[in-house]
């Protein structure tokens, strides 16, 4: 009785499928790298985007537009600092002796676009919340 398959059948099957296995492995690696990049860089716009120029001015303009702070409110410092409790950029403003603390979410780094900053919270110094975005 003769063998149905030649003796080298398993190795020839592996050689035939080698390109498929190689491209599958490359595809898996690309997905892993992309997912890792998203979790490292996609959720956190830290550095100059969070604390750089333009963030506080955009935040103050948005708070004025919403009517949360008076139109004559001015910034107490030009650059944002990172809020210790939630990592959002934090800016302080003042108007006629009243002080305001504002936080926001940054969606992108171009502060000339209105959609790049979403005002999150505005509080007075006594802790009274004047604005709180709902999730």
Secondary structure, DSSP 8 states (H G I E B T S, - for coil): ---SS-TTHHHHHHHHHHHHHHHHHHHHHHHHHHHHHIIIIIS---THHHHSTTHHHHHHHHHHHTTSS-TT-EESSSS-EE-TTT--EEEEEEETTEEEEEEEEESSS-TTSGGGEEEEEEEETTS-EEEE---
